């Protein structure tokens, strides 16, 4: 008797919850990472937008400052340990895996404890925003819960169980939304919202501990003191790159808090929220394309170059309309999302959206350099970006406020990514600009259309929808090759199997 074919529901279930082949596992993990990152961000955006409107620019600025401070102290708490677990615990026998996991776990506990001490007893001397010191205990709790959860996530990734990570991340953000609405209902203050956020991160840690409960005993019992110096020696490239990345993403708000007001911090943080959500697009494409790059690097350089050109071209297919459209509608978008009190951040938002023209392709080019084992170039790139960002911030913020900080970010990213492109072209020369003529032309026409529609008071959401239809419709009519290739490139199984 012929075997019964699996139903569509069973096929979907098998794809999403089982690891069968290498290609399917990569595709499955990419889907779950997309769900967790975009889904989690969108869920949390509900309470963040509500809080920004209820608290006002100043109190929301204090809350954002507290979260930024927590992110900044991660600089000292994770000297590449998560990367070591992800890389080294994916290899070797079970006993070796648990020795690495256990030893890095105890190192992490020591560093988290030191970080909490720093937040509670040293950070008060650097906190200049009114009301910010009251949130420092909240920062300490967020630091503890978030860092231990991310550490455990790195172990989950070694098992290629991204569906676990997605489930916990979605649970965490749902908890933040629920606790956040309850807190703001009874006490509409940044302190109440901060404690709600901390409670949500605690739920996230509890969730991942529950999933890994069978691994907790070996994680505690396999500490090896001999591994400690080896771990730190192996971790330093991860540590330097990660630290410089944290400086690049957290410097703006910290310097604004020292030089400007809490309201400025709140308005700039609101703009950053939208930017950070959109930055997830190249991150997802990174995960989708790394296996392809790793397979072709140093083995088939012509195909590697062709793949890189097509992928980066597709990235521009997305980033060009986002940057041009936001240059026209940026102020309206800020007012629509966060309220009229945040309209003053329109100019900063427009400038920050321009960073997508350099940051989106940089994510893919970084992958390409990593595939060729040229990680030192990534460290130099991060150093250029973080140091120049601080210098430009100090120069421009006193004169131009948050718009100056946005310009500083744009200049810093342009400088660091110029170096990134330069190094990649030395490794395997590629050319993108000639492929973008139709894309840029369509983007400019779309921008003109957005301006004309805004002049006749078309609602911003309708304006965005009409312009998107016009942009992609025009590219389809003129048969832009990148538009036809986009599906092939983004889909990991197809990309991995289709000749280029």
C-alpha positions as CSV (number, residue, x, y, z in Angstrom):
1,X,0.0,0.0,0.0
2,X,1.4,3.4,-1.0
3,X,2.4,5.6,1.9
4,X,0.2,8.6,2.7
5,X,1.6,11.9,1.6
6,X,2.1,14.4,4.4
7,X,-0.5,17.2,4.5
8,X,0.4,20.8,4.0
9,X,0.1,21.4,7.7
10,X,2.4,18.5,8.5
11,X,4.9,19.9,5.9
12,X,4.9,23.3,7.6
13,X,5.2,21.7,11.0
14,X,8.2,19.6,9.9
15,X,9.9,22.6,8.3
16,X,9.5,24.9,11.3
17,X,10.2,22.4,14.2
18,X,12.6,19.8,12.8
19,X,16.2,19.9,11.6
20,X,16.3,17.5,8.6
21,X,18.9,18.8,6.1
22,X,21.5,21.5,6.2
23,X,19.7,23.7,3.8
24,X,16.3,23.2,5.6
25,X,17.9,24.0,8.9
26,X,19.4,27.3,7.7
27,X,16.1,28.2,6.1
28,X,14.1,27.2,9.3
29,X,16.5,29.2,11.6
30,X,16.2,32.3,9.3
31,X,12.4,32.1,9.4
32,X,12.4,31.9,13.2
33,X,14.9,34.7,13.6
34,X,12.8,36.9,11.4
35,X,9.7,36.0,13.4
36,X,11.3,36.7,16.7
37,X,13.1,39.9,15.7
38,X,10.4,41.6,13.7
39,X,7.5,40.1,15.7
40,X,9.2,40.9,19.0
41,X,10.0,44.5,18.0
42,X,6.5,45.1,16.6
43,X,4.9,43.7,19.8
44,X,7.1,45.9,22.0
45,X,6.5,48.9,19.8
46,X,2.9,48.9,21.0
47,X,3.8,49.8,24.6
48,X,6.8,52.0,23.5
49,X,4.7,54.2,21.3
50,X,2.0,54.4,24.0
51,X,4.6,55.3,26.6
52,X,6.2,57.9,24.4
53,X,2.8,59.6,24.1
54,X,1.8,59.3,27.7
55,X,5.1,60.2,29.3
56,X,6.0,63.1,27.1
57,X,9.5,63.8,25.6
58,X,11.3,64.4,28.9
59,X,10.1,61.4,30.9
60,X,10.4,59.2,27.9
61,X,13.9,60.5,27.5
62,X,14.8,59.4,31.0
63,X,13.5,55.9,30.3
64,X,15.4,55.7,27.0
65,X,18.5,56.9,28.8
66,X,18.2,54.1,31.3
67,X,17.9,51.4,28.6
68,X,20.9,52.9,26.7
69,X,22.9,52.8,29.9
70,X,22.1,49.1,30.3
71,X,23.2,48.5,26.8
72,X,26.4,50.5,27.3
73,X,27.4,48.5,30.3
74,X,27.1,45.3,28.2
75,X,30.4,46.6,26.8
76,X,32.1,45.4,30.0
77,X,30.0,42.3,30.7
78,X,30.3,40.4,27.4
79,X,34.0,40.4,26.3
80,X,33.1,38.0,23.4
81,X,31.9,35.2,25.6
82,X,28.6,34.6,23.7
83,X,30.6,34.3,20.5
84,X,32.9,31.8,22.0
85,X,30.0,29.6,23.1
86,X,28.4,29.9,19.7
87,X,31.6,29.0,17.9
88,X,33.3,26.5,20.1
89,X,30.4,24.7,21.8
90,X,29.1,23.9,18.3
91,X,32.1,21.6,17.8
92,X,33.6,18.8,19.7
93,X,32.2,16.1,22.0
94,X,29.5,16.6,24.6
95,X,32.0,16.7,27.5
96,X,34.1,19.4,25.8
97,X,31.0,21.4,25.0
98,X,29.8,21.5,28.6
99,X,33.2,22.5,29.9
100,X,33.2,25.5,27.6
101,X,29.6,26.3,28.5
102,X,30.2,25.9,32.2
103,X,33.4,27.9,32.3
104,X,32.0,30.8,30.3
105,X,28.9,30.8,32.5
106,X,30.9,31.4,35.6
107,X,33.0,34.1,33.9
108,X,29.7,35.7,32.8
109,X,28.4,35.6,36.4
110,X,31.5,37.4,37.7
111,X,31.3,40.0,35.0
112,X,27.6,40.6,35.5
113,X,28.1,41.0,39.2
114,X,30.8,43.6,38.5
115,X,28.5,45.4,36.0
116,X,25.7,45.6,38.6
117,X,28.1,47.0,41.2
118,X,29.3,49.6,38.6
119,X,25.7,50.6,37.8
120,X,24.7,51.0,41.5
121,X,27.8,52.7,42.9
122,X,29.7,54.4,40.0
123,X,27.1,55.3,37.4
124,X,25.3,57.8,39.7
125,X,28.3,60.1,39.3
126,X,27.9,60.2,35.5
127,X,24.1,60.5,35.4
128,X,23.2,64.1,34.8
129,X,19.5,63.8,33.6
130,X,17.0,64.7,36.3
131,X,15.3,61.6,37.6
132,X,17.8,59.2,35.9
133,X,19.5,58.1,39.2
134,X,16.2,56.6,40.4
135,X,16.2,54.3,37.5
136,X,19.7,52.9,38.1
137,X,18.4,49.9,40.2
138,X,16.1,49.1,37.3
139,X,19.1,49.2,35.0
140,X,20.9,46.7,37.3
141,X,18.0,44.2,37.0
142,X,17.7,44.6,33.2
143,X,21.5,44.1,32.9
144,X,21.3,40.9,34.9
145,X,18.3,39.4,33.2
146,X,19.2,40.4,29.7
147,X,22.8,39.3,29.8
148,X,22.2,35.9,31.2
149,X,19.3,35.3,28.7
150,X,21.5,36.3,25.8
151,X,24.3,34.0,27.1
152,X,21.8,31.1,27.2
153,X,20.5,32.0,23.8
154,X,24.1,31.5,22.5
155,X,23.9,27.9,23.7
156,X,20.4,27.4,22.1
157,X,21.9,28.6,18.8
158,X,24.6,25.9,19.0
159,X,21.8,23.3,19.0
160,X,20.2,25.2,16.0
161,X,17.0,25.5,17.9
162,X,16.1,29.0,16.9
163,X,12.4,28.2,17.4
164,X,13.1,28.1,21.1
165,X,14.8,31.5,21.0
166,X,11.9,32.9,19.0
167,X,9.4,31.6,21.5
168,X,11.2,33.1,24.5
169,X,11.8,36.4,22.7
170,X,8.1,36.7,21.8
171,X,7.1,35.8,25.3
172,X,9.5,38.4,26.7
173,X,8.0,41.2,24.6
174,X,4.4,40.2,25.3
175,X,5.3,40.3,29.0
176,X,6.8,43.8,28.6
177,X,3.7,45.0,26.8
178,X,1.3,43.6,29.5
179,X,3.4,44.8,32.4
180,X,4.0,48.2,30.7
181,X,0.3,48.9,30.1
182,X,-0.5,47.9,33.7
183,X,2.3,50.1,35.1
184,X,1.4,53.1,33.0
185,X,-2.3,52.7,33.9
186,X,-1.6,53.1,37.6
187,X,1.6,55.3,37.5
188,X,2.5,57.0,34.2
189,X,6.2,57.6,35.0
190,X,9.5,56.4,33.6
191,X,10.3,54.6,36.8
192,X,7.1,52.5,36.6
193,X,7.7,51.7,33.0
194,X,11.3,50.8,33.8
195,X,10.2,48.2,36.5
196,X,7.7,46.8,34.0
197,X,10.4,46.4,31.4
198,X,12.7,44.7,34.0
199,X,9.8,42.3,34.9
200,X,9.4,41.4,31.2
201,X,13.2,40.6,30.9
202,X,12.9,38.4,34.0
203,X,10.1,36.4,32.3
204,X,12.4,36.0,29.3
205,X,15.2,34.6,31.5
206,X,12.8,32.2,33.3
207,X,11.6,31.0,29.9
208,X,15.0,30.1,28.5
209,X,16.0,28.5,31.8
210,X,12.9,26.3,31.6
211,X,13.7,25.2,28.1
212,X,17.3,24.4,29.1
213,X,16.4,22.8,32.4
214,X,18.0,19.5,31.5
215,X,21.3,21.2,30.7
216,X,21.6,23.3,33.9
217,X,23.3,20.7,36.0
218,X,26.2,20.1,33.6
219,X,26.4,23.8,32.9
220,X,27.1,24.3,36.7
221,X,29.3,21.3,37.3
222,X,31.8,21.3,34.4
223,X,33.9,24.5,35.3
224,X,37.5,24.2,34.2
225,X,40.0,26.8,35.5
226,X,42.5,25.8,32.8
227,X,40.0,27.0,30.1
228,X,39.7,30.6,31.5
229,X,42.9,32.1,29.9
230,X,42.2,30.2,26.7
231,X,38.7,31.6,26.5
232,X,39.8,35.1,27.1
233,X,42.5,34.7,24.5
234,X,40.0,33.4,21.9
235,X,37.4,36.0,22.8
236,X,39.3,39.2,22.3
237,X,38.4,39.7,18.6
238,X,34.8,39.2,19.4
239,X,35.2,41.5,22.4
240,X,36.8,44.3,20.5
241,X,34.3,44.2,17.6
242,X,31.3,43.9,20.0
243,X,32.6,46.7,22.2
244,X,33.1,49.1,19.3
245,X,29.7,48.2,18.0
246,X,28.1,49.0,21.3
247,X,29.9,52.4,21.4
248,X,28.7,53.2,17.9
249,X,25.0,52.4,18.8
250,X,24.8,53.9,22.3
251,X,27.2,56.9,22.2
252,X,24.7,59.3,20.7
253,X,22.1,59.1,23.5
254,X,24.7,59.2,26.2
255,X,26.4,62.3,24.8
256,X,23.1,64.0,24.1
257,X,22.1,63.4,27.8
258,X,25.3,65.2,28.9
259,X,25.0,68.1,26.5
260,X,21.3,68.6,26.0
261,X,18.0,68.0,27.8
262,X,15.9,65.0,28.7
263,X,13.4,66.1,26.0
264,X,16.1,66.0,23.4
265,X,17.0,62.4,24.5
266,X,13.3,61.4,24.3
267,X,12.8,62.8,20.8
268,X,16.1,61.3,19.5
269,X,15.3,57.9,21.1
270,X,11.9,57.9,19.4
271,X,13.6,58.3,16.0
272,X,16.1,55.7,16.8
273,X,13.4,53.2,17.7
274,X,12.1,53.2,14.1
275,X,15.6,53.0,12.7
276,X,16.6,50.0,14.8
277,X,13.5,48.1,13.7
278,X,14.3,48.7,10.0
279,X,18.0,47.7,10.7
280,X,16.7,44.2,11.2
281,X,16.2,43.8,7.5
282,X,19.9,43.4,6.6
283,X,20.4,41.3,9.7
284,X,17.9,38.7,8.5
285,X,19.5,38.7,5.0
286,X,22.9,38.2,6.7
287,X,21.8,35.0,8.2
288,X,20.3,33.9,4.9
289,X,23.4,34.5,2.8
290,X,26.3,33.5,5.1
291,X,26.1,29.8,4.2
292,X,26.3,30.7,0.5
293,X,29.3,33.0,1.1
294,X,31.1,30.4,3.3
295,X,30.7,27.8,0.6
296,X,32.1,29.9,-2.3
297,X,34.9,31.9,-0.6
298,X,38.3,30.9,-1.9
299,X,36.7,28.1,-3.9
300,X,34.8,29.8,-6.6
301,X,35.6,33.6,-6.5
302,X,33.8,34.5,-9.7
303,X,30.5,33.0,-8.4
304,X,31.2,34.7,-5.1
305,X,31.5,38.1,-6.8
306,X,28.4,37.5,-8.8
307,X,26.4,36.6,-5.6
308,X,27.8,39.5,-3.7
309,X,26.9,42.0,-6.4
310,X,23.3,40.7,-6.7
311,X,22.7,40.5,-2.9
312,X,24.1,44.1,-2.3
313,X,22.1,45.3,-5.3
314,X,19.0,43.8,-3.7
315,X,19.8,45.5,-0.4
316,X,19.9,48.9,-2.3
317,X,16.5,47.9,-3.9
318,X,15.1,48.2,-0.3
319,X,17.2,50.9,1.2
320,X,16.9,53.5,-1.6
321,X,13.1,54.0,-1.3
322,X,13.3,54.0,2.5
323,X,16.0,56.7,2.5
324,X,14.4,58.9,-0.2
325,X,10.8,58.5,1.1
326,X,11.8,59.3,4.6
327,X,13.7,62.4,3.4
328,X,10.3,63.7,2.2
329,X,7.9,62.3,4.9
330,X,10.2,62.1,7.9
331,X,8.5,64.7,10.0
332,X,5.0,63.4,9.2
333,X,6.1,59.9,10.1
334,X,7.5,61.0,13.5
335,X,4.2,62.9,14.3
336,X,2.0,60.0,13.1
337,X,3.9,57.4,15.2
338,X,4.7,59.2,18.4
339,X,2.6,62.4,18.4
340,X,3.0,66.0,17.5
341,X,5.4,66.5,20.5
342,X,8.0,64.5,18.6
343,X,7.7,66.4,15.3
344,X,10.9,68.3,16.2
345,X,12.8,65.1,15.6
346,X,11.8,65.0,12.0
347,X,15.1,66.4,10.7
348,X,17.2,64.0,12.8
349,X,15.0,61.1,11.6
350,X,15.5,62.1,8.0
351,X,19.2,62.1,8.4
352,X,19.3,58.8,10.3
353,X,17.2,57.2,7.6
354,X,20.0,58.1,5.1
355,X,22.3,55.8,7.0
356,X,20.5,52.9,5.5
357,X,22.2,53.6,2.2
358,X,25.5,52.8,3.9
359,X,24.5,50.5,6.8
360,X,22.3,48.1,4.9
361,X,24.9,46.9,2.3
362,X,27.6,47.0,5.0
363,X,25.8,44.1,6.9
364,X,26.2,41.9,3.8
365,X,29.7,43.0,3.0
366,X,30.8,42.2,6.6
367,X,29.5,38.7,6.0
368,X,31.5,38.5,2.8
369,X,34.7,39.6,4.6
370,X,34.0,37.2,7.4
371,X,33.6,34.3,4.9
372,X,37.2,35.1,3.6
373,X,38.4,35.0,7.2
374,X,39.5,38.6,7.3
375,X,38.0,39.5,10.7
376,X,40.7,42.1,11.5
377,X,39.2,44.3,8.8
378,X,35.9,44.3,10.7
379,X,37.7,45.4,13.9
380,X,39.3,48.3,12.0
381,X,35.9,49.2,10.5
382,X,34.2,49.2,14.0
383,X,37.0,51.3,15.4
384,X,36.7,53.9,12.6
385,X,32.9,54.1,13.2
386,X,32.9,54.3,16.9
387,X,35.8,56.7,17.4
388,X,34.6,59.1,14.6
389,X,31.1,59.0,15.9
390,X,32.2,60.2,19.4
391,X,34.4,62.9,17.8
392,X,31.6,64.2,15.5
393,X,29.1,64.1,18.3
394,X,31.2,66.2,20.6
395,X,31.8,68.7,17.7
396,X,28.2,68.9,16.3
397,X,25.8,68.4,19.1
398,X,26.5,71.7,20.9
399,X,25.7,73.6,17.7
400,X,23.0,71.6,16.0
401,X,21.5,69.5,18.8
402,X,20.0,66.1,17.9
403,X,20.2,66.8,14.2
404,X,24.0,67.2,14.7
405,X,24.1,63.8,16.4
406,X,22.3,62.3,13.4
407,X,24.8,63.9,11.1
408,X,27.6,62.5,13.3
409,X,26.2,59.0,12.9
410,X,25.9,59.3,9.2
411,X,29.4,60.6,8.8
412,X,30.8,57.9,11.1
413,X,29.0,55.1,9.2
414,X,30.0,56.5,5.9
415,X,33.7,56.6,6.9
416,X,33.7,53.1,8.4
417,X,31.8,51.5,5.6
418,X,34.1,53.2,3.0
419,X,36.9,51.2,4.6
420,X,34.7,48.1,4.6
421,X,34.0,48.4,0.8
422,X,37.7,49.2,0.1
423,X,38.8,46.0,1.9
424,X,36.3,43.8,0.2
425,X,37.3,45.1,-3.2
426,X,40.9,44.2,-2.4
427,X,39.8,40.7,-1.4
428,X,37.5,40.0,-4.4
429,X,36.8,43.0,-6.6
430,X,33.1,43.8,-7.1
431,X,31.1,46.6,-8.7
432,X,27.6,47.8,-7.7
433,X,27.0,51.4,-8.9
434,X,26.4,50.6,-12.5
435,X,23.6,48.2,-11.5
436,X,21.7,50.9,-9.5
437,X,20.8,53.4,-12.2
438,X,17.2,52.2,-12.6
439,X,16.7,51.8,-8.8
440,X,17.9,55.3,-8.0
441,X,15.9,56.8,-10.8
442,X,12.7,55.1,-9.6
443,X,13.5,56.2,-6.1
444,X,13.8,59.8,-7.1
445,X,10.5,59.7,-9.0
446,X,8.9,58.1,-6.0
447,X,10.2,60.9,-3.8
448,X,8.8,63.5,-6.1
449,X,5.5,61.7,-6.0
450,X,5.6,61.5,-2.1
451,X,6.2,65.3,-2.0
452,X,3.3,66.1,-4.3
453,X,0.9,63.8,-2.4
454,X,1.9,65.4,0.9
455,X,1.3,68.9,-0.6
456,X,-2.4,67.9,-1.2
457,X,-2.6,66.6,2.4
458,X,-2.8,62.9,1.6
459,X,-2.6,60.9,4.9
460,X,1.0,59.7,5.5
461,X,0.1,55.9,5.6
462,X,-1.8,56.2,2.3
463,X,1.1,58.2,0.9
464,X,3.6,55.5,1.8
465,X,1.4,52.7,0.4
466,X,0.9,54.6,-2.9
467,X,4.6,55.4,-3.3
468,X,5.6,51.8,-2.6
469,X,3.2,50.6,-5.3
470,X,4.5,53.2,-7.7
471,X,8.2,52.4,-7.0
472,X,8.0,48.6,-7.3
473,X,5.4,48.9,-10.1
474,X,7.8,51.1,-12.1
475,X,10.7,48.7,-11.6
476,X,8.5,45.8,-12.7
477,X,7.5,47.7,-15.9
478,X,11.1,48.6,-16.8
479,X,12.1,45.0,-15.9
480,X,14.7,45.7,-13.3
481,X,16.7,42.5,-12.9
482,X,17.3,43.0,-9.2
483,X,13.6,42.9,-8.6
484,X,13.3,39.5,-10.3
485,X,16.3,38.2,-8.4
486,X,15.2,39.4,-4.9
487,X,13.1,36.3,-4.1
488,X,15.9,33.9,-5.2
489,X,18.5,35.7,-3.0
490,X,16.5,36.1,0.1
491,X,15.3,32.4,0.1
492,X,18.1,30.4,1.6
493,X,17.4,27.0,0.1
494,X,17.0,28.4,-3.4
495,X,20.1,30.7,-3.1
496,X,22.2,27.8,-1.9
497,X,21.2,25.5,-4.7
498,X,20.8,27.7,-7.8
499,X,23.8,28.4,-10.0
500,X,24.7,32.1,-10.2
